[in-house]
Amino acid sequence: MTDTTAAIARRLADLAAFARTAREDGTGRATIRPLFAADPGRFARMSNRVGPLLLDRSKTSLDDAAMAALLGMAAATDVAGQARAMAAGEAVNSTEGRAVLHIALRAPRDAGFRVGAEDASAEVADTLDAMRAFCAAVHDGTLRGATGKRFTNVLNIGIGGSDLGPFMAVRALWTEASPMRPYFIANVDGHAWLAATNRLDPETTLVLVASKTFTTAETMQNANKAREWIAGAVGEAGVGAHFAALSTNLSATAAFGIVPARVFGFRDWVGGRFSLWSAIGLSIALTCGWDAFTGMLDGARALDEHALSAPDAENLPLLLALVEVWHVNALGYPARAVLPYDARLGRLPAHLQQVEMESLGKRVGRDGVLVPYATGPVVFGEPGTNAQHSFMQLLHQGTTPVPADIILVAAPEHGDAASHRMLLANGLAQAEALLVGRDLDQVRAEMVAAGLDAAEVARLAPHRVFPGDRPSVAILLDRLNPYTLGMMIALYEYKVFYLGALWGVNAFDQYGVELGKVLASQLLPEVTTGAKAGGHDGSTAGLIAEIRGAWSG
Ligand code: F6P
């Protein structure tokens, strides 16, 4: 049983009221610096490790009383019980009546995950066996293109979860020594198509059509283009040799002309944004190698074991979720930045945008009631140090604090220690600057010491103040490899699960993507012919006329 929206609203209102009370030392509950001043052991008490992954939440304003309130909320919500229900294959995706079992994708054959009568673990293991055999055959040249050339390139055609997760992982794990070169096309955009295919030889390209539903308009448009492109090079009879499909919709893959042996399936209990562990991850396995893919599964499984067994107060993803509740509901912060200090994690913010915002961008509770509290924040990000030269200004001096996830990798896989030390110093510096700030007295003193006259000091000093007490959490990986990447992605997946439970929303549907799809299909004929079929708003009608005018002009 999950709580009613009204019960959750009362809990969150109590938390917000608590956050408005002063601490014993008179500081507000948004301040962080006094907590460090009062407790030299704060970092050790507020950081937790699972193997090679450390989570530090000491640079938040959480004190013992706030943690107790949040953990009380987690217990009252029975988040552990809800996690057990998910793992037991119950239909926790309540609106769609589906189980949520992406965790079964990284468990062994004998793990015993079930959905009703279905042995989900056996199903997963069979698919993994088929994927492994396919990868081996492509890599050793048993499977080749229609003209006899070995496949050297993989072109993944998919969008949303059928692109973002695999693309993020490949960006993190692929090196020049990897077995095949990766290419991804998501957008239905001729420019994106040309940018990818101009560099590709169709004779050496294996096309993966990645789509859970196999009906997504953008993907099917690009898949059809790919079929023509391949046919143009190797002839119609050779097309099948260049395609594989990753999907739950076996009748649609057959209708597209992909033979069953080249279809790698998964089930509807795998949500798109959680599907990189499934057959959707075939692009990872092909391009980065089988061991890289299974290394990710192993890392995610380690996090599964932790998340499903650790007590609430030591459960890393739950702690991360509680920090978010504190920031969103107690302190009213509407956004969060994801700042990986590692170029290999350049697509992590994009992946998390889908995982978090498609899951938690909800305004109706599980009971159908409009929620009177804030749910998922805006998530955005960019690898450091790029972010520092872009939007970090707002995080340091904007009007509303924006909490940040600072992701650090202790040891690089390259030999340029100087660059890596500089990168880490920058990540640490951003978090420290957000925390400690620089007050007016300090600014004035520095300006006077630099020889500025009194008028200049008075004019500029207010602009140079950093308020400080701005929160961040740090995620520190010993190294970035398949295992730690798998752990970190799973960490965020569980965080989303726990937030769905704490906010009482279904984190596993995405009805919010539907209206745009319907309207796009209605608008297409009007954009194409100019025929006025729909009663559009004035702006849309005006823009269609302008576009068509530009074409004819
Ligand atoms: O439009 C949103 C969405 O349904 C995502 O949830 C999903 O990851 C994406 O589209 C792609 O869907 P599919 O894999 O079915 O093509």
Residues whose N, C-alpha, C, O or C-beta is under 5 A from the ligand:
A	BS01	F6P	I159 G160 G161 S162 A210 S211 K212 T213 F214 T216 T219 G272 R273 Q510 V513
